[in-house]
Amino acid sequence: MRWTTRVTVRFSAAIENMEKTTRVLFVSGEIEPFVSASEIATIARYLPQHLHESGSFEVRIMVPRYGTISERRNRLHEVIRLCGTPVKMGSRTEILKVKVASIPGIRMQVYFMDNNHFFKRKGLHKDKQGVVFEDNAARSLFFARAVLETVRKLRWKPDVVHAFGWISGMVPLLVSDELQGDELLQGAKVVYTPDDIEAQATLTSDLISTMNLSPNGEAAGLSLRDIGIRHAHVTAFPSSVTPETDRHVQFSAERESMVAQAIELYSA
């Protein structure tokens, strides 16, 4: 696929305007070839690669380690220094394991957030019988907290946090509220890209109370998708999902155009 002249100019201009390497943290519920249920998996796979290869971006990719992901086939291995982190979930404390694997064919690693209680099950958001998991909202919260705790351990300060999909919907909320004063996240621009998966995940009053959340504004009753949209600085829809308002961006289906759009969002 060839770049159009307009896209090439936009891409080059955006790169030239950057004075330093931009750090982008990608937090996604899916990424090819490890797990794919929507267009999100393709975007999360190729956007980081294009940014990394430009030489002007440093990226990290973090996803859940679902029970559907084969460790042997995908050559996952534990990152010992990142494992064992306690993640507070109300009265419970869950222990985080972090595993890593390389995307085949390129030198780019993916960090997998692993936990038996939330992710050791054979389904992304529902079981084999099609029954949606009742704790999807709590799973999203654990995933978000796990990612941000891992960033702390890495001592890696992102300039941009780009969250993808329903399970990453809590990330914009935590960055803007719970971790507002965190040194590593101060000044980070948050972009959210929703998917079209119906996970039936809602932020309830009970979850807000038991998980010690203090969201800005009234959040009880909102879906994780709505939470992500409300608390992100920018919402960019995939090409297969219609934006809800004219204020939202929609990524092009063409890979190179999508990359150019993302660079504009990150540098604006």
VEXVEX-889497 format. One line per field, with one value per residue: residue number from 1; residue in three letters; z, y, x of N, C-alpha, C, O in turn. Coordinates in steps of 0.05 Angstrom, whole numbers. Layout:
% VEXVEX-889497
resi = NUM	...
resn = ALA	...
nz = Z	...
ny = Y	...
nx = X	...
caz = Z	...
cay = Y	...
cax = X	...
cz = Z	...
cy = Y	...
cx = X	...
oz = Z	...
oy = Y	...
ox = X	...
END
This chain:
% VEXVEX-889497
resi = 1	2	3	4	5	6	7	8	9	10	11	12	13	14	15	16	17	18	19	20	21	22	23	24	25	26	27	28	29	30	31	32	33	34	35	36	37	38	39	40	41	42	43	44	45	46	47	48	49	50	51	52	53	54	55	56	57	58	59	60	61	62	63	64	65	66	67	68	69	70	71	72	73	74	75	76	77	78	79	80	81	82	83	84	85	86	87	88	89	90	91	92	93	94	95	96	97	98	99	100	101	102	103	104	105	106	107	108	109	110	111	112	113	114	115	116	117	118	119	120	121	122	123	124	125	126	127	128	129	130	131	132	133	134	135	136	137	138	139	140	141	142	143	144	145	146	147	148	149	150	151	152	153	154	155	156	157	158	159	160	161	162	163	164	165	166	167	168	169	170	171	172	173	174	175	176	177	178	179	180	181	182	183	184	185	186	187	188	189	190	191	192	193	194	195	196	197	198	199	200	201	202	203	204	205	206	207	208	209	210	211	212	213	214	215	216	217	218	219	220	221	222	223	224	225	226	227	228	229	230	231	232	233	234	235	236	237	238	239	240	241	242	243	244	245	246	247	248	249	250	251	252	253	254	255	256	257	258	259	260	261	262	263	264	265	266	267	268
resn = MET	ARG	TRP	THR	THR	ARG	VAL	THR	VAL	ARG	PHE	SER	ALA	ALA	ILE	GLU	ASN	MET	GLU	LYS	THR	THR	ARG	VAL	LEU	PHE	VAL	SER	GLY	GLU	ILE	GLU	PRO	PHE	VAL	SER	ALA	SER	GLU	ILE	ALA	THR	ILE	ALA	ARG	TYR	LEU	PRO	GLN	HIS	LEU	HIS	GLU	SER	GLY	SER	PHE	GLU	VAL	ARG	ILE	MET	VAL	PRO	ARG	TYR	GLY	THR	ILE	SER	GLU	ARG	ARG	ASN	ARG	LEU	HIS	GLU	VAL	ILE	ARG	LEU	CYS	GLY	THR	PRO	VAL	LYS	MET	GLY	SER	ARG	THR	GLU	ILE	LEU	LYS	VAL	LYS	VAL	ALA	SER	ILE	PRO	GLY	ILE	ARG	MET	GLN	VAL	TYR	PHE	MET	ASP	ASN	ASN	HIS	PHE	PHE	LYS	ARG	LYS	GLY	LEU	HIS	LYS	ASP	LYS	GLN	GLY	VAL	VAL	PHE	GLU	ASP	ASN	ALA	ALA	ARG	SER	LEU	PHE	PHE	ALA	ARG	ALA	VAL	LEU	GLU	THR	VAL	ARG	LYS	LEU	ARG	TRP	LYS	PRO	ASP	VAL	VAL	HIS	ALA	PHE	GLY	TRP	ILE	SER	GLY	MET	VAL	PRO	LEU	LEU	VAL	SER	ASP	GLU	LEU	GLN	GLY	ASP	GLU	LEU	LEU	GLN	GLY	ALA	LYS	VAL	VAL	TYR	THR	PRO	ASP	ASP	ILE	GLU	ALA	GLN	ALA	THR	LEU	THR	SER	ASP	LEU	ILE	SER	THR	MET	ASN	LEU	SER	PRO	ASN	GLY	GLU	ALA	ALA	GLY	LEU	SER	LEU	ARG	ASP	ILE	GLY	ILE	ARG	HIS	ALA	HIS	VAL	THR	ALA	PHE	PRO	SER	SER	VAL	THR	PRO	GLU	THR	ASP	ARG	HIS	VAL	GLN	PHE	SER	ALA	GLU	ARG	GLU	SER	MET	VAL	ALA	GLN	ALA	ILE	GLU	LEU	TYR	SER	ALA
nz = 0	-19	4	3	-28	6	56	65	69	114	153	152	166	217	244	238	268	320	378	411	429	432	482	482	513	502	517	514	501	463	414	354	340	382	409	381	369	348	307	336	351	306	298	346	338	291	294	338	317	269	291	324	286	260	288	321	364	426	449	492	502	531	552	572	600	577	589	542	513	491	527	513	456	441	465	516	573	643	672	719	754	751	771	824	846	890	881	900	910	933	991	980	960	902	869	821	761	711	644	583	512	445	387	330	279	285	326	377	439	479	538	584	628	682	721	763	786	756	701	687	652	601	559	533	547	558	573	546	534	520	560	591	632	699	728	696	698	745	729	689	720	752	712	693	739	746	699	707	755	737	701	738	764	722	718	677	641	608	551	524	535	507	505	490	474	512	560	574	590	641	647	628	668	717	708	704	753	802	800	793	815	807	794	749	712	706	663	620	558	545	504	479	449	431	427	393	424	465	528	573	617	672	711	775	834	878	864	859	912	941	916	928	894	869	828	781	778	764	759	766	738	687	626	614	567	561	606	591	546	569	604	576	540	485	439	395	345	317	248	237	273	286	301	360	364	329	350	359	335	277	259	198	153	123	134	135	133	181	217	209	226	281	298	292	332	378	380	381
ny = -24	44	107	166	230	272	249	233	282	304	266	272	326	327	295	325	370	353	360	325	255	223	193	139	105	47	19	-36	-78	-117	-145	-161	-214	-240	-236	-225	-192	-151	-91	-62	-94	-96	-42	-32	-65	-47	9	23	-1	29	79	70	55	102	130	174	163	129	69	32	-27	-53	-106	-148	-213	-258	-321	-347	-340	-373	-391	-422	-427	-373	-358	-332	-304	-295	-231	-222	-180	-147	-174	-196	-151	-119	-106	-64	-80	-59	-90	-133	-158	-164	-203	-185	-212	-203	-214	-224	-218	-222	-187	-225	-223	-170	-126	-115	-111	-138	-127	-168	-166	-205	-247	-293	-293	-254	-262	-316	-349	-379	-338	-273	-231	-259	-325	-393	-407	-361	-326	-266	-243	-226	-193	-156	-100	-95	-125	-92	-49	-72	-85	-34	-11	-47	-39	15	11	-21	14	50	17	9	59	94	148	168	209	208	172	120	89	30	0	-33	-55	-23	23	46	69	124	149	137	160	214	224	188	183	234	268	241	235	210	210	261	312	279	264	239	191	159	101	71	6	-39	-78	-112	-113	-108	-79	-38	19	16	43	14	-11	35	50	4	-4	41	86	153	184	240	281	254	187	137	85	92	64	28	45	96	120	121	155	202	218	221	261	264	230	177	143	77	57	25	37	83	151	186	240	302	322	281	242	201	145	130	76	61	43	76	128	127	125	175	208	194	213	268	275	262	300	349
nx = 17	13	36	-4	9	-8	-13	40	66	40	56	112	118	97	134	181	169	176	214	240	246	184	147	103	52	19	-42	-79	-136	-131	-86	-56	-10	-32	-82	-145	-204	-230	-225	-190	-147	-115	-100	-72	-30	-1	4	41	87	98	107	151	189	197	234	226	196	186	161	115	79	21	-20	-76	-63	-97	-131	-136	-91	-36	20	64	62	66	111	117	147	163	175	217	232	188	146	102	80	36	-33	-82	-149	-200	-220	-189	-125	-92	-42	4	29	77	87	125	131	155	132	122	171	187	226	198	169	115	81	49	-4	-16	-59	-87	-140	-170	-158	-147	-182	-223	-237	-249	-286	-330	-357	-350	-401	-425	-440	-435	-381	-392	-359	-333	-324	-293	-249	-229	-214	-174	-137	-123	-100	-58	-27	-10	18	60	85	104	142	177	197	185	167	111	94	47	-12	-45	-104	-141	-203	-256	-237	-196	-219	-219	-170	-163	-194	-166	-116	-130	-154	-147	-92	-73	-34	12	80	103	62	43	23	16	-15	-78	-107	-164	-190	-247	-280	-325	-347	-393	-389	-418	-402	-405	-395	-410	-444	-432	-383	-351	-350	-329	-280	-252	-254	-253	-283	-282	-338	-404	-404	-426	-463	-447	-420	-358	-336	-360	-337	-283	-285	-305	-264	-216	-169	-173	-215	-211	-241	-242	-241	-284	-324	-374	-364	-389	-399	-386	-340	-306	-251	-240	-206	-171	-183	-140	-74	-27	-49	-76	-34	-11	-52	-53	-3	-11	-50	-22	18	-8
caz = 0	-21	17	-15	-23	28	81	69	78	142	170	154	180	246	255	239	289	346	387	426	426	446	494	480	526	490	535	496	507	441	396	337	334	408	414	362	370	334	292	356	351	283	304	368	328	271	301	352	299	251	307	332	263	251	303	338	385	442	456	509	497	553	547	592	593	578	590	514	501	497	534	498	428	438	478	538	597	664	678	748	769	750	783	853	854	901	869	918	898	956	1014	970	947	881	862	793	747	685	625	559	487	422	363	309	256	292	352	394	460	490	566	590	656	688	748	762	793	736	673	680	643	572	546	537	563	563	573	521	529	512	583	597	659	716	740	675	707	764	713	676	741	759	689	692	761	741	679	718	774	721	691	761	768	700	719	649	641	581	543	515	542	488	515	470	480	536	584	581	594	667	646	629	695	737	702	709	779	823	798	783	825	803	779	723	694	703	637	599	543	545	481	482	425	440	408	390	439	486	552	594	640	681	736	794	859	896	855	866	941	951	904	936	872	873	801	777	768	769	741	771	717	660	616	613	542	567	624	576	529	586	618	558	527	458	432	366	339	295	223	237	293	280	324	372	359	310	364	360	311	267	245	171	149	111	155	135	140	209	232	207	244	308	303	296	358	399	380	383
cay = 0	67	131	188	253	288	235	234	309	306	250	284	351	322	285	347	389	342	367	303	230	223	167	132	80	35	1	-47	-104	-135	-139	-183	-238	-254	-237	-208	-194	-128	-75	-52	-111	-88	-15	-35	-80	-33	37	25	-8	51	101	61	55	130	140	196	153	106	59	9	-39	-70	-119	-170	-240	-275	-350	-357	-336	-396	-382	-437	-420	-345	-354	-314	-310	-276	-210	-226	-154	-134	-192	-195	-125	-120	-87	-62	-81	-58	-105	-154	-150	-183	-202	-182	-223	-190	-231	-209	-233	-204	-190	-239	-209	-144	-124	-99	-128	-134	-134	-180	-164	-232	-251	-317	-287	-239	-269	-344	-360	-382	-319	-245	-217	-278	-353	-408	-408	-334	-311	-244	-243	-206	-176	-143	-74	-99	-134	-68	-33	-86	-82	-6	-7	-63	-25	39	2	-30	38	60	0	14	87	103	170	171	235	201	146	114	66	18	-20	-31	-63	-1	47	57	82	153	158	135	180	241	228	174	187	261	280	222	248	197	214	289	324	260	267	213	186	135	89	51	-15	-43	-102	-108	-127	-103	-70	-13	28	18	57	-6	-14	60	50	-18	-2	66	105	179	196	267	282	231	165	113	78	95	41	34	60	124	130	127	178	225	226	224	287	261	204	171	119	61	62	8	47	111	170	194	269	314	328	258	235	174	136	120	47	58	42	99	151	125	132	204	220	190	231	294	275	261	325	373
cax = 0	30	27	-12	26	-17	-7	69	72	30	72	139	116	93	159	200	162	181	241	251	232	159	142	75	44	-5	-56	-100	-148	-125	-64	-48	-25	-37	-111	-159	-233	-241	-205	-171	-123	-98	-89	-53	-7	14	11	66	110	104	118	178	208	202	257	219	178	193	134	111	53	12	-46	-82	-55	-121	-126	-137	-65	-18	47	84	62	73	137	116	163	160	195	219	233	162	126	98	69	9	-52	-105	-176	-218	-210	-172	-100	-85	-14	8	52	81	101	132	136	160	115	137	181	197	238	181	158	89	79	23	-12	-27	-70	-105	-168	-184	-152	-144	-208	-222	-254	-240	-306	-352	-348	-355	-430	-433	-448	-415	-371	-404	-339	-317	-315	-271	-226	-219	-200	-149	-119	-113	-81	-34	-11	2	38	83	98	120	166	196	206	184	147	100	83	20	-23	-66	-119	-158	-222	-272	-223	-178	-235	-213	-144	-165	-204	-145	-95	-140	-165	-134	-63	-70	-10	35	102	108	39	37	27	12	-39	-92	-124	-179	-202	-267	-286	-354	-354	-412	-379	-437	-386	-415	-384	-432	-439	-419	-355	-338	-346	-312	-254	-241	-252	-265	-283	-291	-365	-421	-395	-442	-482	-435	-405	-329	-332	-366	-317	-259	-290	-308	-239	-193	-166	-182	-226	-206	-255	-232	-256	-308	-343	-382	-361	-414	-403	-367	-316	-289	-236	-243	-182	-174	-179	-114	-55	-9	-64	-82	-10	-8	-73	-45	19	-23	-63	-2	35	-25
cz = 0	-5	-3	-9	1	55	86	80	107	161	174	170	210	258	258	261	317	354	401	420	444	456	494	494	514	509	520	506	486	426	380	341	359	414	395	362	355	319	311	355	329	288	325	359	310	278	317	335	282	267	315	309	252	265	322	361	400	453	476	503	520	548	569	582	597	579	562	501	510	503	518	469	423	452	499	560	617	665	708	763	769	763	813	863	866	889	887	902	920	979	1006	960	927	874	831	783	720	668	599	536	465	400	341	286	262	320	370	414	469	519	571	621	663	717	746	766	770	707	667	675	613	558	552	555	569	562	547	514	522	535	591	627	675	727	720	684	727	749	699	696	748	736	689	715	757	721	692	740	760	710	713	765	746	702	692	646	613	576	534	525	523	496	494	482	508	562	592	587	621	667	646	656	716	733	709	737	801	823	788	791	821	785	751	703	691	675	614	585	540	521	485	456	433	419	407	404	462	510	576	620	648	708	756	819	878	889	863	896	950	940	910	913	880	846	800	766	774	749	744	749	689	652	616	589	548	586	609	559	546	597	601	547	498	454	402	361	317	271	222	256	288	305	334	367	339	323	364	333	303	251	217	171	137	132	157	143	170	226	232	225	273	316	308	323	380	402	383	411
cy = 25	90	151	211	269	275	236	261	313	291	263	309	347	312	308	367	379	348	344	277	231	195	162	105	71	15	-10	-74	-125	-126	-164	-189	-252	-257	-216	-213	-171	-113	-64	-68	-103	-61	-17	-50	-62	-4	39	19	16	74	94	63	83	141	163	189	130	95	36	-1	-57	-80	-139	-196	-258	-305	-362	-354	-358	-385	-396	-428	-391	-338	-332	-323	-288	-256	-209	-200	-139	-150	-188	-169	-128	-98	-87	-62	-82	-72	-128	-142	-172	-180	-203	-197	-209	-209	-215	-228	-213	-209	-203	-221	-181	-144	-105	-118	-119	-144	-144	-179	-190	-234	-274	-310	-273	-249	-298	-357	-360	-364	-291	-230	-234	-306	-367	-411	-381	-317	-291	-246	-220	-186	-161	-115	-76	-109	-111	-51	-46	-82	-54	-2	-23	-50	-1	32	-8	-7	50	44	4	41	99	123	174	200	231	174	141	88	57	-1	-17	-36	-42	25	60	73	112	164	158	156	208	246	214	179	215	274	263	235	236	202	243	299	304	265	240	212	160	126	67	29	-18	-69	-96	-125	-124	-95	-41	-6	34	34	39	-9	11	60	29	-16	25	85	132	194	224	266	257	209	140	109	81	69	49	50	90	136	138	152	204	236	228	252	287	232	199	144	103	65	47	17	76	129	180	224	278	321	305	253	207	166	125	89	41	62	67	125	151	133	163	218	217	209	260	296	277	287	350	385
cx = 18	18	17	7	19	-10	23	77	64	48	100	138	113	119	179	195	168	210	254	235	207	153	112	70	18	-17	-80	-111	-142	-100	-58	-19	-35	-67	-124	-188	-246	-219	-184	-145	-104	-84	-67	-28	11	21	37	90	118	117	147	198	213	227	251	201	191	166	137	83	45	-16	-51	-71	-79	-113	-127	-110	-46	10	68	85	72	99	137	134	161	183	197	218	207	140	124	87	41	-9	-77	-131	-196	-205	-190	-146	-93	-55	-11	33	54	98	106	136	141	140	132	146	192	208	222	167	130	90	51	18	-27	-36	-90	-134	-183	-180	-149	-171	-208	-242	-244	-260	-330	-341	-356	-384	-442	-443	-427	-407	-382	-384	-322	-307	-292	-246	-213	-203	-173	-128	-106	-93	-55	-15	4	22	63	98	115	145	187	209	207	161	137	91	54	13	-47	-79	-139	-177	-235	-256	-202	-193	-230	-187	-147	-175	-182	-124	-105	-149	-147	-104	-56	-43	15	55	105	85	31	43	22	-15	-52	-111	-139	-192	-221	-269	-316	-363	-372	-404	-397	-423	-394	-402	-406	-424	-424	-390	-339	-331	-326	-284	-240	-235	-264	-266	-293	-320	-380	-415	-412	-462	-471	-420	-375	-322	-337	-347	-292	-262	-291	-282	-215	-192	-177	-193	-223	-219	-241	-250	-282	-330	-349	-378	-388	-420	-382	-340	-296	-275	-243	-219	-189	-170	-152	-92	-38	-24	-71	-58	-6	-28	-64	-22	9	-36	-43	14	19	-24
oz = 17	-1	-25	13	16	73	109	98	123	182	197	186	226	281	278	271	336	339	404	408	467	441	504	486	515	518	514	517	490	426	391	347	358	422	394	356	351	320	302	357	333	283	322	372	313	269	310	337	280	258	314	313	238	255	337	376	388	464	477	500	527	541	584	558	617	569	559	479	534	486	509	458	403	452	500	566	610	660	721	783	785	766	826	888	853	887	889	883	927	987	1023	952	935	873	818	795	708	675	595	539	467	395	335	275	244	337	376	406	467	524	565	636	652	735	729	752	764	690	643	690	600	547	572	575	583	551	529	491	517	531	596	645	666	734	726	677	725	757	698	690	751	742	685	710	764	725	688	743	769	709	709	769	751	689	684	650	595	594	537	525	524	494	481	498	524	582	615	591	624	685	662	665	731	752	720	746	816	845	775	775	830	763	732	678	675	665	591	598	534	517	495	442	441	395	418	397	477	512	597	642	632	725	753	824	893	907	872	904	965	952	898	912	895	842	816	746	788	725	726	742	670	669	618	589	540	584	614	559	539	600	610	546	489	465	386	370	299	273	208	256	286	326	319	366	333	310	370	312	319	232	213	188	140	147	179	157	183	246	252	238	289	338	326	337	400	424	386	416
oy = 27	93	153	212	278	289	240	262	324	301	264	314	361	320	309	380	394	341	344	278	237	175	178	85	85	-4	4	-90	-149	-102	-185	-170	-275	-278	-193	-235	-171	-122	-57	-56	-104	-57	-5	-47	-61	6	55	31	22	87	111	73	86	160	171	206	113	110	21	16	-75	-65	-146	-201	-272	-312	-385	-365	-361	-372	-384	-423	-386	-315	-315	-347	-265	-262	-196	-198	-121	-141	-178	-165	-140	-75	-107	-46	-103	-66	-139	-118	-195	-158	-220	-196	-203	-218	-195	-251	-190	-231	-193	-206	-170	-160	-83	-138	-95	-166	-131	-189	-196	-223	-273	-320	-280	-244	-305	-373	-343	-373	-286	-218	-226	-311	-355	-415	-378	-296	-298	-250	-197	-164	-153	-107	-60	-101	-110	-41	-32	-76	-51	10	-14	-49	2	47	-4	-8	59	55	3	46	113	116	183	214	250	155	156	66	73	-18	-1	-22	-42	46	84	88	125	185	177	168	224	269	228	180	219	288	270	244	251	199	249	295	312	271	220	229	141	143	45	33	-2	-81	-76	-148	-136	-103	-23	-23	54	38	48	-11	9	68	35	-26	31	98	133	214	232	252	239	212	123	128	74	55	72	66	107	160	159	169	224	260	238	266	306	213	216	123	115	75	55	6	93	122	183	232	264	326	309	260	190	180	114	79	19	82	78	142	172	146	175	238	236	220	274	317	292	295	372	406
ox = 35	-6	29	19	36	-2	31	94	79	55	109	157	125	125	193	213	165	229	279	214	208	155	96	82	-2	-3	-99	-96	-146	-94	-54	-3	-45	-76	-116	-198	-270	-196	-162	-123	-80	-61	-46	-7	35	42	54	111	141	136	164	220	233	239	268	193	205	150	157	65	61	-34	-33	-69	-82	-92	-119	-106	-40	23	88	107	85	108	155	137	156	206	180	204	203	118	143	85	24	-1	-90	-135	-207	-183	-177	-145	-88	-45	-22	54	33	119	94	145	132	132	153	130	206	200	230	155	123	98	31	34	-48	-23	-108	-151	-205	-197	-147	-181	-196	-262	-231	-252	-349	-320	-367	-391	-466	-455	-404	-423	-382	-392	-299	-285	-273	-224	-188	-181	-153	-105	-82	-72	-34	9	28	42	86	123	138	167	211	230	226	138	151	81	38	29	-67	-67	-152	-170	-226	-259	-192	-180	-235	-182	-134	-166	-179	-114	-89	-152	-134	-92	-35	-31	37	49	110	89	13	64	24	-35	-39	-128	-127	-204	-212	-263	-331	-383	-368	-411	-392	-431	-391	-399	-420	-400	-407	-373	-317	-309	-307	-265	-219	-214	-283	-251	-310	-325	-370	-419	-411	-477	-484	-409	-368	-304	-321	-340	-281	-245	-280	-278	-194	-213	-189	-182	-232	-209	-229	-273	-301	-352	-330	-388	-407	-443	-363	-320	-272	-285	-250	-211	-211	-156	-141	-92	-35	-13	-70	-61	0	-21	-66	-22	18	-34	-47	22	30	-36
END
